[in-house]
């Protein structure tokens, strides 16, 4: 897994938020159920996937609470959806390849090995922990599934 440094513009999104824990194993269960709920809301609002669809999974840490926001790009206010702006800046971009359950190992490797070995600085007091970008390359449980993970950096 290579590190790519990218400059991202602000991204305005909206979606559903849920609280998560410090346990990656428990969070996998919470987030998987949350995505199913979010996708049900999208279908109910007739927000179907187009050929070039994009979704985001955003992990934040605010007031000692971790939360996960499943989101789409914001094109209008959607009742019941939370609006959020992913602040632009410099990010370390990683690609997770594999089924969704194994993403926790990729994330562990990013924070415990990849970023420290590259001597990149992350802001430990930031609200945005990282965000995941999902597109047509994502497939729930396939080995060829790809998810991009963006970690904000300080330069």
GUVOTOR-406947 format. One record per residue (C-alpha): residue number from 0; residue in three letters; x, y, z. Coordinates in nm, 2 decimals. Example, Ala and Ser with C-alpha at 12.3 -4.5 7.8 and 13.67 -1.06 7.14 Angstrom:
BEGIN
<semar seq="0" type="ALA" east="1.23" north="-0.45" up="0.78"/>
<semar seq="1" type="SER" east="1.37" north="-0.11" up="0.71"/>
This chain:
BEGIN
<semar seq="0" type="UNK" east="0.00" north="0.00" up="0.00"/>
<semar seq="1" type="UNK" east="0.16" north="0.32" up="-0.12"/>
<semar seq="2" type="UNK" east="0.11" north="0.67" up="0.02"/>
<semar seq="3" type="UNK" east="0.01" north="0.94" up="-0.21"/>
<semar seq="4" type="UNK" east="0.00" north="1.30" up="-0.09"/>
<semar seq="5" type="UNK" east="-0.29" north="1.49" up="-0.24"/>
<semar seq="6" type="UNK" east="-0.44" north="1.84" up="-0.21"/>
<semar seq="7" type="UNK" east="-0.82" north="1.82" up="-0.17"/>
<semar seq="8" type="UNK" east="-1.06" north="2.10" up="-0.20"/>
<semar seq="9" type="UNK" east="-1.35" north="2.14" up="0.05"/>
<semar seq="10" type="UNK" east="-1.61" north="1.87" up="-0.01"/>
<semar seq="11" type="UNK" east="-1.97" north="1.95" up="0.10"/>
<semar seq="12" type="UNK" east="-2.16" north="1.63" up="0.20"/>
<semar seq="13" type="UNK" east="-2.48" north="1.53" up="0.38"/>
<semar seq="14" type="UNK" east="-2.58" north="1.20" up="0.53"/>
<semar seq="15" type="UNK" east="-2.66" north="1.01" up="0.85"/>
<semar seq="16" type="UNK" east="-2.44" north="1.01" up="1.16"/>
<semar seq="17" type="UNK" east="-2.39" north="0.75" up="1.43"/>
<semar seq="18" type="UNK" east="-2.17" north="0.73" up="1.74"/>
<semar seq="19" type="UNK" east="-1.89" north="0.48" up="1.73"/>
<semar seq="20" type="UNK" east="-1.65" north="0.34" up="2.00"/>
<semar seq="21" type="UNK" east="-1.28" north="0.29" up="2.04"/>
<semar seq="22" type="UNK" east="-1.31" north="-0.08" up="1.95"/>
<semar seq="23" type="UNK" east="-1.24" north="-0.15" up="1.58"/>
<semar seq="24" type="UNK" east="-1.42" north="-0.48" up="1.60"/>
<semar seq="25" type="UNK" east="-1.74" north="-0.33" up="1.75"/>
<semar seq="26" type="UNK" east="-1.72" north="-0.03" up="1.51"/>
<semar seq="27" type="UNK" east="-1.71" north="-0.27" up="1.21"/>
<semar seq="28" type="UNK" east="-2.05" north="-0.40" up="1.32"/>
<semar seq="29" type="UNK" east="-2.19" north="-0.06" up="1.40"/>
<semar seq="30" type="UNK" east="-2.07" north="0.10" up="1.07"/>
<semar seq="31" type="UNK" east="-2.19" north="-0.19" up="0.85"/>
<semar seq="32" type="UNK" east="-2.54" north="-0.17" up="1.00"/>
<semar seq="33" type="UNK" east="-2.52" north="0.21" up="0.96"/>
<semar seq="34" type="UNK" east="-2.44" north="0.19" up="0.59"/>
<semar seq="35" type="UNK" east="-2.73" north="-0.05" up="0.53"/>
<semar seq="36" type="UNK" east="-2.96" north="0.20" up="0.71"/>
<semar seq="37" type="UNK" east="-2.81" north="0.49" up="0.51"/>
<semar seq="38" type="UNK" east="-2.86" north="0.31" up="0.18"/>
<semar seq="39" type="UNK" east="-3.22" north="0.24" up="0.27"/>
<semar seq="40" type="UNK" east="-3.27" north="0.61" up="0.33"/>
<semar seq="41" type="UNK" east="-3.12" north="0.69" up="-0.01"/>
<semar seq="42" type="UNK" east="-3.35" north="0.44" up="-0.19"/>
<semar seq="43" type="UNK" east="-3.65" north="0.58" up="0.00"/>
<semar seq="44" type="UNK" east="-3.57" north="0.93" up="-0.12"/>
<semar seq="45" type="UNK" east="-3.51" north="0.80" up="-0.47"/>
<semar seq="46" type="UNK" east="-3.14" north="0.90" up="-0.46"/>
<semar seq="47" type="UNK" east="-3.02" north="0.61" up="-0.67"/>
<semar seq="48" type="UNK" east="-2.66" north="0.55" up="-0.77"/>
<semar seq="49" type="UNK" east="-2.56" north="0.69" up="-1.11"/>
<semar seq="50" type="UNK" east="-2.27" north="0.55" up="-1.32"/>
<semar seq="51" type="UNK" east="-2.02" north="0.79" up="-1.14"/>
<semar seq="52" type="UNK" east="-2.16" north="0.76" up="-0.79"/>
<semar seq="53" type="UNK" east="-1.96" north="0.86" up="-0.48"/>
<semar seq="54" type="UNK" east="-2.01" north="0.81" up="-0.11"/>
<semar seq="55" type="UNK" east="-1.81" north="0.91" up="0.19"/>
<semar seq="56" type="UNK" east="-1.75" north="0.76" up="0.53"/>
<semar seq="57" type="UNK" east="-1.63" north="1.03" up="0.77"/>
<semar seq="58" type="UNK" east="-1.48" north="0.97" up="1.12"/>
<semar seq="59" type="UNK" east="-1.47" north="1.26" up="1.36"/>
<semar seq="60" type="UNK" east="-1.37" north="1.31" up="1.72"/>
<semar seq="61" type="UNK" east="-1.55" north="1.59" up="1.89"/>
<semar seq="62" type="UNK" east="-1.59" north="1.65" up="2.27"/>
<semar seq="63" type="UNK" east="-1.45" north="1.30" up="2.34"/>
<semar seq="64" type="UNK" east="-1.70" north="1.13" up="2.12"/>
<semar seq="65" type="UNK" east="-1.63" north="0.95" up="1.80"/>
<semar seq="66" type="UNK" east="-1.88" north="0.94" up="1.52"/>
<semar seq="67" type="UNK" east="-1.92" north="0.81" up="1.17"/>
<semar seq="68" type="UNK" east="-2.10" north="0.99" up="0.90"/>
<semar seq="69" type="UNK" east="-2.22" north="0.80" up="0.59"/>
<semar seq="70" type="UNK" east="-2.26" north="1.07" up="0.32"/>
<semar seq="71" type="UNK" east="-2.31" north="1.17" up="-0.04"/>
<semar seq="72" type="UNK" east="-2.21" north="1.50" up="-0.20"/>
<semar seq="73" type="UNK" east="-2.45" north="1.77" up="-0.11"/>
<semar seq="74" type="UNK" east="-2.65" north="1.91" up="-0.39"/>
<semar seq="75" type="UNK" east="-2.95" north="2.03" up="-0.18"/>
<semar seq="76" type="UNK" east="-3.08" north="2.01" up="0.18"/>
<semar seq="77" type="UNK" east="-3.22" north="1.67" up="0.25"/>
<semar seq="78" type="UNK" east="-3.46" north="1.65" up="0.55"/>
<semar seq="79" type="UNK" east="-3.31" north="1.44" up="0.83"/>
<semar seq="80" type="UNK" east="-2.96" north="1.44" up="0.68"/>
<semar seq="81" type="UNK" east="-2.67" north="1.62" up="0.86"/>
<semar seq="82" type="UNK" east="-2.46" north="1.86" up="0.65"/>
<semar seq="83" type="UNK" east="-2.08" north="1.85" up="0.68"/>
<semar seq="84" type="UNK" east="-1.79" north="2.00" up="0.50"/>
<semar seq="85" type="UNK" east="-1.47" north="1.80" up="0.47"/>
<semar seq="86" type="UNK" east="-1.22" north="2.09" up="0.50"/>
<semar seq="87" type="UNK" east="-0.97" north="2.09" up="0.21"/>
<semar seq="88" type="UNK" east="-0.60" north="2.06" up="0.26"/>
<semar seq="89" type="UNK" east="-0.31" north="1.82" up="0.24"/>
<semar seq="90" type="UNK" east="-0.40" north="1.45" up="0.28"/>
<semar seq="91" type="UNK" east="-0.22" north="1.12" up="0.28"/>
<semar seq="92" type="UNK" east="-0.42" north="0.90" up="0.05"/>
<semar seq="93" type="UNK" east="-0.42" north="0.52" up="0.09"/>
<semar seq="94" type="UNK" east="-0.61" north="0.26" up="-0.11"/>
<semar seq="95" type="UNK" east="-0.76" north="-0.04" up="0.08"/>
<semar seq="96" type="UNK" east="-0.80" north="-0.34" up="-0.15"/>
<semar seq="97" type="UNK" east="-1.01" north="-0.63" up="-0.02"/>
<semar seq="98" type="UNK" east="-1.33" north="-0.70" up="0.15"/>
<semar seq="99" type="UNK" east="-1.49" north="-0.46" up="0.39"/>
<semar seq="100" type="UNK" east="-1.42" north="-0.66" up="0.70"/>
<semar seq="101" type="UNK" east="-1.04" north="-0.63" up="0.64"/>
<semar seq="102" type="UNK" east="-1.04" north="-0.25" up="0.63"/>
<semar seq="103" type="UNK" east="-0.97" north="-0.23" up="1.00"/>
<semar seq="104" type="UNK" east="-0.63" north="-0.40" up="0.93"/>
<semar seq="105" type="UNK" east="-0.55" north="-0.14" up="0.67"/>
<semar seq="106" type="UNK" east="-0.64" north="0.15" up="0.90"/>
<semar seq="107" type="UNK" east="-0.43" north="0.00" up="1.18"/>
<semar seq="108" type="UNK" east="-0.14" north="-0.03" up="0.93"/>
<semar seq="109" type="UNK" east="-0.18" north="0.33" up="0.82"/>
<semar seq="110" type="UNK" east="-0.17" north="0.48" up="1.17"/>
<semar seq="111" type="UNK" east="0.08" north="0.24" up="1.33"/>
<semar seq="112" type="UNK" east="0.32" north="0.19" up="1.04"/>
<semar seq="113" type="UNK" east="0.28" north="0.39" up="0.72"/>
<semar seq="114" type="UNK" east="0.24" north="0.74" up="0.86"/>
<semar seq="115" type="UNK" east="0.51" north="0.71" up="1.13"/>
<semar seq="116" type="UNK" east="0.76" north="0.56" up="0.89"/>
<semar seq="117" type="UNK" east="0.70" north="0.84" up="0.64"/>
<semar seq="118" type="UNK" east="0.75" north="1.10" up="0.92"/>
<semar seq="119" type="UNK" east="0.42" north="1.27" up="0.83"/>
<semar seq="120" type="UNK" east="0.26" north="1.48" up="1.10"/>
<semar seq="121" type="UNK" east="-0.10" north="1.45" up="1.18"/>
<semar seq="122" type="UNK" east="-0.29" north="1.69" up="1.40"/>
<semar seq="123" type="UNK" east="-0.39" north="1.49" up="1.71"/>
<semar seq="124" type="UNK" east="-0.64" north="1.76" up="1.82"/>
<semar seq="125" type="UNK" east="-0.82" north="1.76" up="1.49"/>
<semar seq="126" type="UNK" east="-1.20" north="1.69" up="1.46"/>
<semar seq="127" type="UNK" east="-1.16" north="1.50" up="1.13"/>
<semar seq="128" type="UNK" east="-0.98" north="1.17" up="1.19"/>
<semar seq="129" type="UNK" east="-1.00" north="1.05" up="0.83"/>
<semar seq="130" type="UNK" east="-1.25" north="1.00" up="0.55"/>
<semar seq="131" type="UNK" east="-1.32" north="0.71" up="0.32"/>
<semar seq="132" type="UNK" east="-1.41" north="0.76" up="-0.04"/>
<semar seq="133" type="UNK" east="-1.63" north="0.50" up="-0.21"/>
<semar seq="134" type="UNK" east="-1.70" north="0.48" up="-0.58"/>
<semar seq="135" type="UNK" east="-1.78" north="0.22" up="-0.85"/>
<semar seq="136" type="UNK" east="-1.47" north="0.02" up="-0.75"/>
<semar seq="137" type="UNK" east="-1.63" north="-0.06" up="-0.41"/>
<semar seq="138" type="UNK" east="-1.80" north="-0.40" up="-0.36"/>
<semar seq="139" type="UNK" east="-1.90" north="-0.51" up="-0.01"/>
<semar seq="140" type="UNK" east="-1.73" north="-0.84" up="0.02"/>
<semar seq="141" type="UNK" east="-1.51" north="-0.88" up="-0.28"/>
<semar seq="142" type="UNK" east="-1.13" north="-0.92" up="-0.28"/>
<semar seq="143" type="UNK" east="-1.10" north="-0.67" up="-0.57"/>
<semar seq="144" type="UNK" east="-1.30" north="-0.40" up="-0.38"/>
<semar seq="145" type="UNK" east="-1.12" north="-0.06" up="-0.34"/>
<semar seq="146" type="UNK" east="-1.18" north="0.21" up="-0.08"/>
<semar seq="147" type="UNK" east="-0.97" north="0.53" up="-0.07"/>
<semar seq="148" type="UNK" east="-0.87" north="0.65" up="0.28"/>
<semar seq="149" type="UNK" east="-0.76" north="1.01" up="0.33"/>
<semar seq="150" type="UNK" east="-0.58" north="1.12" up="0.65"/>
<semar seq="151" type="UNK" east="-0.53" north="1.50" up="0.70"/>
<semar seq="152" type="UNK" east="-0.17" north="1.61" up="0.74"/>
<semar seq="153" type="UNK" east="0.02" north="1.91" up="0.89"/>
<semar seq="154" type="UNK" east="0.31" north="2.05" up="0.69"/>
